Amino acid sequence: MSGKAPAGRFGEVVLPHLGDALSLARWLTGNATDAEDVVQEACLKAHAGIGTYAGGNARAWLLTIVRNTSYSWLARNRPRNVVVVGDMTDLDELATGYGNDAPFANGPEAALIAKSDHAALEAAIAALPHPFREVIVLRDVNDLAYREIAAVLDLPLGTVMSRLARARAALISKLGGKS
């Protein structure tokens, strides 16, 4: 354990990773306001437990706390129900309706298409089952290594890899693999 005061240690261990913590919480809760509540609660837990932090990967340690706090928060604050995401065919057709040679390629139409692509991707990720959503967000949004994801989720490395492959396949199928 470090000889630093808990507040100084908290600043070194937790604060550099708050952006990643907020990003993960947002993806797990589906809402920026709820994510802020989750991260605040996770920071309180991290502060209380900073004395037991044994070193190592601080980012993985914090994201584990955020993940667990997200699920506890969701269980307390949200009823269990199924969220149905509408058909994204219209957005896909709008986005692919214009090629690179389209008029106004850098104008408001292009911005609208890019926004619809982003919205379609977010909706597709949000529609993934939680185990797949977690790995895709940790890898492709938070840029964690496979070993870090395995540590955060307490899973074998092979399980992380297979879930990631399945999550990506589901996204490809949803967004671009329609025939």
BAFI-3210 file (N, C-alpha, C; in Angstrom, 3 decimals, decimal comma, padded with zeros to 6 digits):
// residues 179
n [1|2|3|4|5|6|7|8|9|10|11|12|13|14|15|16|17|18|19|20|21|22|23|24|25|26|27|28|29|30|31|32|33|34|35|36|37|38|39|40|41|42|43|44|45|46|47|48|49|50|51|52|53|54|55|56|57|58|59|60|61|62|63|64|65|66|67|68|69|70|71|72|73|74|75|76|77|78|79|80|81|82|83|84|85|86|87|88|89|90|91|92|93|94|95|96|97|98|99|100|101|102|103|104|105|106|107|108|109|110|111|112|113|114|115|116|117|118|119|120|121|122|123|124|125|126|127|128|129|130|131|132|133|134|135|136|137|138|139|140|141|142|143|144|145|146|147|148|149|150|151|152|153|154|155|156|157|158|159|160|161|162|163|164|165|166|167|168|169|170|171|172|173|174|175|176|177|178|179]
n.u [000,840|000,434|002,150|000,743|-001,778|-005,269|-006,904|-005,093|-004,182|-006,553|-006,990|-004,895|-005,404|-008,150|-009,267|-008,005|-009,401|-012,068|-013,521|-013,705|-015,130|-017,568|-018,401|-018,743|-020,761|-022,790|-023,375|-024,276|-026,468|-027,921|-028,375|-027,383|-027,747|-028,458|-026,123|-024,278|-025,167|-024,610|-021,803|-021,052|-021,865|-020,232|-017,726|-017,787|-017,757|-015,275|-013,615|-014,045|-012,929|-010,279|-008,069|-007,751|-006,987|-004,689|-002,849|-001,741|-003,775|-005,386|-007,463|-008,993|-009,752|-011,371|-013,375|-014,544|-015,769|-017,576|-019,135|-020,333|-021,687|-023,415|-025,164|-026,309|-027,524|-029,322|-030,983|-032,203|-033,495|-034,814|-037,499|-037,704|-037,872|-038,623|-036,916|-037,826|-036,393|-036,922|-037,326|-034,486|-034,305|-035,164|-033,361|-030,977|-031,390|-031,569|-028,987|-027,385|-028,280|-026,966|-024,020|-020,404|-020,099|-022,192|-024,251|-023,625|-021,961|-020,525|-022,288|-025,297|-026,947|-025,172|-024,241|-026,573|-026,977|-024,671|-025,231|-027,515|-026,391|-024,745|-026,695|-028,081|-026,092|-025,688|-028,247|-028,288|-026,208|-027,259|-029,382|-028,236|-027,795|-026,984|-024,468|-023,069|-023,147|-021,608|-018,956|-018,457|-018,607|-016,596|-014,357|-014,440|-015,360|-014,298|-011,748|-010,300|-007,928|-008,106|-007,377|-007,724|-010,480|-011,321|-010,476|-012,057|-014,667|-014,450|-014,039|-013,045|-010,433|-010,978|-013,781|-014,352|-013,339|-014,994|-017,534|-017,168|-016,767|-019,278|-020,899|-020,000|-020,675|-023,459|-023,951|-023,036|-024,835|-027,225|-026,781|-025,536|-025,552|-027,866|-029,759]
n.v [-001,183|002,255|005,109|007,423|009,875|009,047|010,755|011,874|009,573|008,619|010,592|010,028|007,377|007,099|009,484|009,961|008,212|008,804|009,633|007,289|005,767|007,145|006,844|004,028|003,665|005,166|003,659|001,324|002,145|003,573|006,277|009,593|011,162|009,285|007,821|009,624|009,664|007,003|006,916|008,766|007,436|005,175|006,366|007,169|004,655|003,755|005,617|004,967|002,443|002,798|002,406|-000,310|-000,903|-002,576|-001,887|-002,202|-002,493|000,343|001,421|-000,811|-001,655|000,490|000,499|-001,961|-001,485|000,493|-000,958|-002,925|-001,211|000,012|-002,095|-002,626|-000,150|-000,038|-002,194|-001,203|001,117|000,817|-000,772|-004,199|-004,784|-005,297|-003,732|-002,479|-001,928|000,091|-000,628|-000,164|000,197|002,358|004,399|003,196|003,032|005,751|006,545|005,065|005,876|007,852|008,304|008,708|010,629|012,277|015,208|018,073|016,847|017,588|019,069|020,081|017,873|015,705|015,837|015,219|012,585|011,364|011,715|010,124|007,635|007,351|007,357|005,031|003,115|003,451|002,698|000,041|-001,058|-000,610|-002,363|-004,832|-007,865|-007,649|-009,008|-009,043|-006,359|-005,208|-006,193|-005,177|-002,424|-002,033|-002,842|-001,627|000,972|001,952|001,068|-000,995|-003,596|-007,118|-008,698|-006,846|-006,463|-009,036|-009,045|-006,958|-007,982|-010,393|-012,841|-015,701|-015,332|-016,412|-016,455|-013,741|-013,104|-014,655|-013,605|-010,994|-011,417|-012,454|-010,278|-008,324|-009,578|-009,595|-006,838|-006,227|-007,726|-006,450|-003,804|-003,760|-006,143|-006,969|-008,761]
n.w [000,000|-000,687|000,759|000,689|001,482|001,729|000,110|-001,742|-002,990|-004,063|-005,995|-007,764|-008,546|-009,280|-010,494|-013,103|-014,717|-014,911|-017,169|-018,745|-016,922|-016,789|-019,433|-019,634|-017,694|-018,866|-021,142|-019,935|-018,406|-020,219|-020,326|-019,807|-017,482|-015,500|-015,604|-014,529|-011,874|-011,182|-011,497|-009,576|-007,238|-007,512|-007,282|-004,620|-003,439|-004,380|-003,150|-000,477|-000,510|-001,220|000,369|000,368|-002,151|-004,028|-005,900|-009,320|-012,221|-012,375|-013,861|-014,682|-012,139|-011,238|-013,265|-012,797|-010,344|-011,197|-013,016|-011,328|-009,590|-011,396|-012,078|-009,573|-009,105|-011,265|-010,606|-008,308|-009,237|-011,666|-013,257|-014,213|-017,544|-021,002|-023,557|-026,576|-029,626|-032,382|-035,937|-037,839|-040,517|-042,104|-041,359|-042,156|-044,928|-045,539|-044,830|-046,595|-048,985|-050,318|-052,125|-052,149|-054,081|-053,864|-054,141|-052,143|-050,248|-047,996|-046,601|-044,823|-045,221|-045,297|-042,691|-041,305|-042,174|-041,116|-038,428|-038,203|-038,750|-036,505|-034,511|-035,209|-034,746|-031,973|-031,068|-031,918|-030,392|-027,847|-027,961|-027,751|-025,841|-022,325|-021,563|-024,015|-024,738|-022,724|-023,246|-025,824|-025,431|-023,499|-024,973|-027,620|-027,238|-024,778|-025,183|-023,880|-023,239|-024,042|-021,807|-019,744|-019,883|-019,214|-016,559|-015,471|-015,835|-014,619|-016,003|-018,007|-020,460|-023,002|-023,007|-023,026|-025,556|-027,240|-026,654|-027,535|-030,274|-030,959|-030,271|-032,069|-034,471|-034,227|-034,302|-036,891|-038,365|-037,670|-038,527|-041,069|-042,448|-043,683|-045,980]
ca.u [000,000|001,168|002,183|-000,011|-003,077|-006,330|-007,379|-004,080|-004,179|-007,790|-006,741|-003,998|-005,941|-009,511|-009,591|-007,639|-010,250|-013,486|-014,154|-014,048|-016,171|-018,824|-018,772|-019,280|-022,038|-023,785|-023,797|-025,006|-027,750|-028,637|-028,806|-026,273|-028,064|-028,331|-024,705|-023,632|-025,522|-023,877|-020,375|-020,910|-021,943|-019,029|-016,598|-017,881|-017,290|-013,837|-012,962|-014,100|-012,086|-008,959|-007,067|-007,575|-006,484|-003,342|-002,033|-002,111|-004,507|-006,367|-008,613|-009,818|-010,307|-012,476|-014,471|-015,233|-016,661|-018,641|-020,011|-021,132|-022,567|-024,460|-026,173|-027,028|-028,352|-030,425|-031,910|-032,953|-034,186|-035,527|-038,216|-037,221|-038,771|-037,952|-036,887|-037,897|-035,826|-037,603|-036,610|-033,575|-034,216|-035,282|-032,101|-029,965|-031,642|-031,196|-027,528|-026,739|-028,896|-026,064|-022,642|-019,385|-020,219|-023,470|-024,158|-023,639|-021,345|-020,065|-023,309|-026,193|-027,457|-024,140|-024,234|-027,760|-026,719|-023,696|-025,935|-028,400|-025,515|-024,343|-027,882|-028,351|-025,086|-026,012|-029,445|-027,916|-025,435|-028,194|-030,267|-027,506|-027,915|-025,983|-023,104|-022,437|-022,997|-020,468|-017,654|-018,275|-018,347|-015,273|-013,298|-014,481|-015,621|-013,308|-010,445|-009,586|-007,361|-008,880|-007,046|-008,370|-011,911|-011,455|-010,342|-013,230|-015,868|-014,129|-014,322|-011,871|-010,086|-011,704|-015,175|-014,350|-013,126|-016,174|-018,623|-016,867|-017,034|-020,741|-021,452|-019,687|-021,489|-024,829|-023,987|-022,919|-026,112|-028,239|-026,508|-025,093|-025,559|-029,198|-029,790]
ca.v [000,000|003,508|005,916|008,646|010,046|008,501|011,716|011,945|008,290|008,613|011,444|009,345|006,090|007,167|010,653|009,878|007,263|009,169|009,656|005,904|005,338|007,759|006,217|002,693|003,821|005,641|002,538|000,334|002,686|004,089|007,644|010,367|011,595|008,110|007,469|010,513|009,159|005,758|007,221|009,412|006,363|004,349|007,124|007,054|003,299|003,708|006,402|004,176|001,261|003,122|001,831|-001,735|-001,038|-003,152|-001,528|-002,887|-001,749|001,215|001,579|-002,020|-001,650|001,452|000,068|-003,062|-000,843|001,159|-002,006|-003,474|-000,145|000,186|-003,145|-002,391|001,030|-000,409|-003,058|-000,350|002,257|000,540|-002,044|-005,113|-004,873|-005,479|-002,526|-002,823|-000,900|000,076|-001,070|000,877|000,129|003,702|005,106|002,561|003,437|007,151|006,657|004,476|006,420|008,794|007,835|009,731|011,648|012,954|016,652|018,551|015,797|018,142|020,005|019,658|016,526|014,766|015,854|014,485|011,166|010,916|011,654|008,955|006,464|007,277|006,973|003,623|002,325|003,489|001,885|-001,374|-001,454|-000,637|-003,523|-006,069|-008,371|-007,047|-009,574|-008,629|-004,905|-004,908|-006,423|-004,288|-001,086|-002,016|-002,990|-000,716|002,337|002,306|000,645|-001,871|-004,821|-008,308|-009,087|-005,882|-006,778|-010,268|-008,670|-006,171|-008,815|-011,634|-013,910|-016,207|-014,584|-017,007|-016,019|-012,349|-013,108|-015,183|-012,631|-009,869|-011,851|-012,551|-008,922|-007,667|-010,229|-009,103|-005,456|-006,272|-008,225|-005,426|-002,552|-003,794|-007,460|-007,349|-009,137]
ca.w [000,000|-000,800|001,957|000,430|002,125|000,866|-000,894|-002,795|-003,702|-004,849|-007,154|-008,698|-008,996|-009,814|-011,321|-014,521|-015,447|-014,776|-018,491|-019,084|-015,992|-017,225|-020,698|-019,343|-016,992|-019,832|-021,978|-019,143|-017,952|-021,373|-020,096|-019,247|-016,117|-014,640|-015,581|-013,565|-010,542|-010,974|-011,317|-008,265|-006,247|-007,674|-006,726|-003,163|-003,098|-004,637|-002,097|000,752|-000,640|-001,762|001,261|000,067|-003,522|-003,893|-007,051|-010,555|-013,233|-011,717|-014,763|-014,556|-010,784|-011,202|-014,142|-012,105|-009,365|-011,956|-013,550|-010,234|-009,115|-012,419|-011,939|-008,314|-009,307|-012,153|-009,863|-007,379|-009,842|-012,918|-013,312|-015,249|-018,679|-022,274|-024,357|-027,980|-030,483|-033,668|-037,122|-038,294|-041,969|-042,671|-041,153|-043,007|-046,305|-045,638|-044,750|-047,768|-050,184|-050,947|-052,268|-051,920|-055,109|-053,686|-053,993|-050,762|-049,445|-046,725|-046,145|-043,742|-045,482|-044,864|-041,230|-040,874|-042,427|-040,121|-037,145|-038,220|-038,626|-035,104|-033,751|-035,501|-034,041|-030,541|-030,838|-032,086|-029,208|-026,717|-028,106|-027,470|-024,470|-021,444|-021,640|-025,270|-024,698|-021,854|-023,875|-026,973|-024,903|-022,867|-025,977|-028,759|-026,812|-023,763|-025,682|-022,960|-023,793|-023,682|-020,432|-018,846|-019,884|-018,432|-015,151|-015,076|-015,825|-013,919|-016,959|-018,726|-021,664|-024,128|-022,943|-023,484|-027,002|-027,935|-026,512|-028,405|-031,645|-031,121|-030,233|-033,346|-035,510|-034,066|-034,795|-038,354|-038,874|-037,452|-039,218|-042,451|-043,056|-044,151|-047,398]
c.u [000,875|001,116|001,383|-001,307|-004,152|-006,801|-006,386|-004,045|-005,422|-007,599|-005,870|-004,633|-007,253|-009,706|-009,156|-008,589|-011,741|-014,208|-014,583|-015,168|-017,536|-019,317|-019,385|-020,639|-023,138|-024,290|-024,619|-026,365|-028,590|-028,999|-027,700|-026,530|-027,925|-026,867|-023,950|-023,922|-024,723|-022,403|-020,144|-020,935|-020,699|-017,802|-016,612|-017,385|-015,785|-013,079|-012,928|-013,139|-010,670|-007,837|-006,797|-007,083|-005,014|-002,426|-002,477|-002,862|-005,634|-007,630|-009,555|-010,484|-011,517|-013,649|-015,217|-016,213|-017,841|-019,636|-020,925|-022,118|-023,708|-025,562|-026,964|-027,996|-029,557|-031,452|-032,774|-033,880|-034,964|-036,264|-037,621|-038,276|-037,942|-038,047|-036,856|-037,363|-036,479|-036,710|-035,769|-033,443|-034,271|-033,986|-031,001|-030,146|-031,262|-029,677|-026,849|-027,297|-028,003|-024,677|-021,671|-019,490|-021,502|-023,268|-024,238|-023,010|-020,836|-021,080|-024,176|-026,760|-026,461|-024,086|-025,421|-027,563|-025,739|-024,352|-026,850|-027,588|-025,118|-025,514|-028,215|-027,362|-025,374|-027,226|-029,119|-027,109|-026,362|-029,104|-029,560|-027,814|-026,757|-024,593|-022,361|-022,183|-021,778|-019,141|-017,423|-017,959|-016,950|-014,157|-013,308|-014,795|-014,553|-011,899|-009,628|-009,041|-008,211|-008,629|-007,676|-009,866|-012,166|-011,368|-011,570|-014,456|-015,689|-014,521|-013,020|-011,665|-010,846|-013,166|-015,299|-014,248|-014,367|-017,363|-018,411|-017,157|-018,538|-021,391|-021,208|-020,508|-022,940|-024,956|-023,909|-024,231|-027,193|-028,040|-026,206|-025,226|-026,923|-029,157|-031,206]
c.v [001,232|004,269|007,205|008,667|009,529|009,472|011,836|010,684|008,185|009,432|010,782|008,106|006,253|008,294|010,554|009,018|007,602|009,222|008,267|005,381|005,882|007,130|004,834|002,792|004,286|004,506|001,523|000,839|003,220|005,555|008,396|010,787|010,445|007,697|008,344|010,072|007,903|006,048|007,914|008,356|005,470|005,058|007,100|005,690|003,183|004,474|005,611|002,982|001,534|002,550|000,363|-001,973|-001,428|-002,776|-002,307|-001,947|-000,939|001,361|000,382|-002,074|-000,723|000,992|-001,127|-002,490|-000,187|000,133|-002,558|-002,444|000,091|-000,854|-003,011|-001,225|000,697|-001,277|-002,242|000,630|001,986|-000,786|-002,916|-005,189|-005,025|-004,179|-002,949|-001,652|-001,033|-000,384|000,087|000,901|001,511|004,491|004,534|002,998|004,902|007,287|006,115|005,014|007,376|008,186|008,962|010,874|012,468|014,463|017,015|017,546|016,309|019,103|019,435|018,263|015,473|014,695|015,070|012,980|010,617|010,781|010,434|007,666|006,253|006,813|005,497|002,722|002,301|002,632|000,396|-001,874|-001,566|-001,855|-004,850|-006,555|-007,840|-007,675|-009,154|-007,119|-004,522|-005,060|-005,476|-002,864|-001,025|-002,087|-001,850|000,728|002,787|001,846|-000,163|-003,072|-006,010|-008,725|-008,138|-006,153|-008,027|-009,958|-007,906|-007,060|-010,120|-012,853|-014,457|-015,418|-015,114|-016,592|-014,577|-012,313|-013,612|-014,233|-011,430|-010,224|-011,923|-011,165|-008,197|-008,269|-009,744|-007,669|-005,409|-006,720|-007,145|-004,200|-002,690|-005,109|-007,903|-007,666|-009,220]
c.w [000,000|000,517|001,810|001,232|001,181|-000,217|-002,044|-003,628|-004,585|-006,116|-008,195|-009,321|-009,761|-010,832|-012,782|-015,364|-015,360|-016,118|-018,930|-018,190|-016,422|-018,528|-020,469|-018,669|-017,940|-020,696|-021,192|-018,692|-019,108|-021,273|-019,361|-017,806|-015,135|-014,516|-014,592|-012,141|-010,207|-010,704|-009,978|-007,163|-006,303|-007,101|-005,200|-002,698|-003,299|-003,556|-000,793|000,694|-001,109|-000,894|000,987|-001,359|-003,447|-005,044|-008,267|-011,474|-012,592|-012,564|-014,653|-013,183|-010,710|-012,063|-013,566|-011,087|-010,078|-012,492|-012,454|-009,690|-010,102|-012,250|-010,646|-008,470|-010,181|-011,428|-008,901|-008,077|-011,117|-012,820|-014,416|-016,345|-019,940|-023,046|-025,815|-028,785|-031,843|-034,801|-037,649|-039,818|-042,597|-042,529|-042,028|-044,457|-046,518|-045,693|-046,004|-049,069|-050,946|-051,012|-051,971|-052,921|-054,969|-053,616|-052,511|-049,802|-048,103|-046,130|-045,048|-043,947|-045,013|-043,344|-040,677|-041,061|-041,402|-038,755|-037,092|-038,126|-037,170|-034,241|-033,974|-034,776|-032,547|-030,225|-030,959|-030,896|-028,001|-026,767|-027,830|-026,056|-023,618|-021,553|-022,906|-025,271|-023,852|-022,583|-025,048|-026,496|-024,285|-023,900|-026,993|-028,406|-025,817|-024,110|-024,671|-023,709|-023,327|-022,240|-019,418|-018,760|-019,048|-016,939|-014,665|-014,902|-015,059|-014,754|-017,521|-020,023|-022,887|-024,167|-023,418|-025,004|-027,741|-027,822|-027,423|-029,862|-031,907|-031,126|-031,546|-034,478|-035,436|-034,580|-036,317|-038,968|-038,778|-038,345|-040,697|-043,157|-043,550|-045,634|-047,886]
res [m|s|g|k|a|p|a|g|r|f|g|e|v|v|l|p|h|l|g|d|a|l|s|l|a|r|w|l|t|g|n|a|t|d|a|e|d|v|v|q|e|a|c|l|k|a|h|a|g|i|g|t|y|a|g|g|n|a|r|a|w|l|l|t|i|v|r|n|t|s|y|s|w|l|a|r|n|r|p|r|n|v|v|v|v|g|d|m|t|d|l|d|e|l|a|t|g|y|g|n|d|a|p|f|a|n|g|p|e|a|a|l|i|a|k|s|d|h|a|a|l|e|a|a|i|a|a|l|p|h|p|f|r|e|v|i|v|l|r|d|v|n|d|l|a|y|r|e|i|a|a|v|l|d|l|p|l|g|t|v|m|s|r|l|a|r|a|r|a|a|l|i|s|k|l|g|g|k|s]
***
